[in-house]
Amino acid sequence: MAFLIAIMSFANFVFWPLVIGTIIAFIIEQIFRQIGNAYDPEAIKKVQISTSVRKYFWRQAWLFNIIWFVCYAILLFVMRPGQQPMPDMIWQG
């Protein structure tokens, strides 16, 4: 259980910087697309690099988000309360 909580904490710690990195990479990609020329090989290379960085951050953010939800589901299943015994209320006068 402590291992799952540690994994969830790490996934939560990593998720938000990845989301911020995705947003920044998206902004940089849009700037390169506006500044660059479609016929300039160097501008095309910059757009390709920024696109690959954005896709990497996006995939990693999804991966850590899915890891967090899987660990949460496992903890919910493991930590569910046991069945309570029925009280004997028939003979309580």
MARBA-733199 format. One line per field, with one value per atom (N, C-alpha, C): atom name; x, z, y. Coordinates in steps of 0.05 Angstrom, whole numbers. Layout:
// residues N
atomo	[CA|...]
u	[X|...]
w	[Z|...]
v	[Y|...]
// end
This chain:
// residues 93
atomo	[N|CA|C|N|CA|C|N|CA|C|N|CA|C|N|CA|C|N|CA|C|N|CA|C|N|CA|C|N|CA|C|N|CA|C|N|CA|C|N|CA|C|N|CA|C|N|CA|C|N|CA|C|N|CA|C|N|CA|C|N|CA|C|N|CA|C|N|CA|C|N|CA|C|N|CA|C|N|CA|C|N|CA|C|N|CA|C|N|CA|C|N|CA|C|N|CA|C|N|CA|C|N|CA|C|N|CA|C|N|CA|C|N|CA|C|N|CA|C|N|CA|C|N|CA|C|N|CA|C|N|CA|C|N|CA|C|N|CA|C|N|CA|C|N|CA|C|N|CA|C|N|CA|C|N|CA|C|N|CA|C|N|CA|C|N|CA|C|N|CA|C|N|CA|C|N|CA|C|N|CA|C|N|CA|C|N|CA|C|N|CA|C|N|CA|C|N|CA|C|N|CA|C|N|CA|C|N|CA|C|N|CA|C|N|CA|C|N|CA|C|N|CA|C|N|CA|C|N|CA|C|N|CA|C|N|CA|C|N|CA|C|N|CA|C|N|CA|C|N|CA|C|N|CA|C|N|CA|C|N|CA|C|N|CA|C|N|CA|C|N|CA|C|N|CA|C|N|CA|C|N|CA|C|N|CA|C|N|CA|C|N|CA|C|N|CA|C|N|CA|C|N|CA|C|N|CA|C|N|CA|C|N|CA|C|N|CA|C|N|CA|C|N|CA|C]
u	[16|0|17|38|56|70|76|89|70|44|25|22|22|19|44|68|92|92|82|79|60|37|17|29|44|57|76|92|111|97|76|60|47|37|25|46|70|92|101|102|112|91|66|44|43|43|39|62|87|108|106|97|93|71|50|28|38|53|64|84|100|119|104|82|66|55|45|34|56|79|101|111|113|121|101|76|55|58|63|67|91|113|138|133|119|113|97|77|61|77|96|113|131|142|159|142|118|101|95|91|84|109|132|156|168|168|182|169|185|176|172|151|146|166|182|202|230|234|260|265|286|290|297|310|317|292|274|248|231|231|216|228|254|268|260|260|252|224|205|178|176|191|190|201|222|234|214|202|183|158|150|127|133|157|164|167|177|179|151|133|106|92|95|83|95|121|134|122|120|109|80|65|36|33|49|48|56|77|86|65|52|32|9|0|-21|-12|12|22|22|32|32|4|-13|-41|-55|-50|-62|-50|-24|-11|-24|-29|-41|-69|-85|-113|-113|-94|-93|-85|-66|-58|-82|-96|-119|-141|-146|-166|-158|-132|-122|-125|-118|-121|-150|-169|-197|-206|-196|-204|-192|-167|-153|-163|-169|-176|-206|-222|-250|-256|-276|-282|-295|-289|-301|-330|-343|-371|-376|-395|-402|-422|-419|-439|-465|-486|-513|-519|-529|-536|-561|-562|-584|-605|-622|-641|-669|-673|-699|-706|-687|-693|-687|-686|-680|-706|-723|-747|-763]
w	[0|0|0|16|17|-10|-24|-50|-70|-70|-88|-82|-57|-50|-59|-57|-66|-96|-111|-140|-147|-133|-138|-132|-111|-104|-126|-135|-157|-182|-189|-213|-211|-188|-184|-185|-175|-175|-204|-221|-248|-267|-261|-280|-286|-266|-270|-285|-279|-296|-326|-330|-358|-372|-358|-370|-376|-358|-363|-386|-387|-410|-436|-436|-460|-470|-451|-459|-470|-457|-467|-494|-498|-523|-545|-538|-558|-567|-547|-553|-571|-564|-580|-608|-611|-637|-654|-642|-657|-665|-648|-655|-679|-678|-701|-726|-724|-748|-760|-743|-752|-764|-751|-760|-785|-785|-806|-833|-853|-880|-887|-902|-909|-928|-941|-960|-949|-925|-912|-896|-904|-890|-860|-853|-825|-809|-820|-806|-803|-824|-822|-801|-799|-779|-750|-746|-720|-713|-732|-726|-720|-735|-729|-702|-694|-667|-645|-649|-628|-627|-650|-651|-636|-641|-628|-597|-589|-560|-548|-562|-552|-550|-570|-569|-547|-542|-520|-493|-488|-463|-460|-482|-481|-474|-487|-481|-453|-444|-416|-396|-401|-383|-382|-405|-405|-391|-395|-383|-352|-342|-313|-301|-317|-308|-307|-326|-326|-304|-299|-277|-250|-247|-222|-218|-240|-238|-233|-245|-241|-212|-201|-173|-154|-161|-145|-145|-168|-170|-154|-156|-140|-110|-102|-73|-65|-82|-75|-72|-89|-87|-63|-57|-34|-7|-6|20|25|9|15|41|55|82|79|99|99|105|101|106|136|144|173|180|204|213|218|212|217|247|257|286|291|315|323|336|320|330|335|329|332|362|379|407|426|416|433|443|453|467|456]
v	[-24|0|25|25|48|52|30|31|45|37|50|80|87|115|130|118|131|134|115|117|139|140|161|189|191|217|226|207|213|221|206|212|240|246|273|295|289|308|314|293|295|306|301|308|338|355|383|397|390|402|393|368|359|374|380|396|424|436|463|462|441|438|435|421|417|444|460|486|504|504|521|511|485|474|480|480|488|517|534|563|567|553|556|545|523|512|532|545|564|589|597|619|612|588|579|577|568|566|593|613|640|654|650|664|651|624|609|610|604|602|573|566|538|526|543|534|534|543|544|519|503|477|480|502|506|512|528|534|509|492|467|449|448|432|441|468|479|471|472|465|435|418|390|383|396|392|401|424|434|417|406|388|362|351|326|330|353|359|361|375|377|350|333|307|290|292|278|286|312|321|312|313|306|276|259|230|224|237|231|240|263|272|253|243|222|197|188|164|166|188|191|195|207|210|182|165|138|122|124|110|118|144|154|142|141|131|101|86|57|51|66|62|70|91|99|77|66|44|20|13|-10|-4|20|27|26|36|34|5|-12|-40|-54|-48|-61|-50|-24|-11|-10|-24|-23|-36|-26|-37|-65|-81|-108|-108|-130|-132|-131|-114|-111|-133|-144|-164|-151|-166|-155|-154|-132|-132|-148|-160|-176|-158|-146|-126|-138|-163|-176|-178|-186|-192|-169|-145|-122|-109|-124|-116|-95]
// end
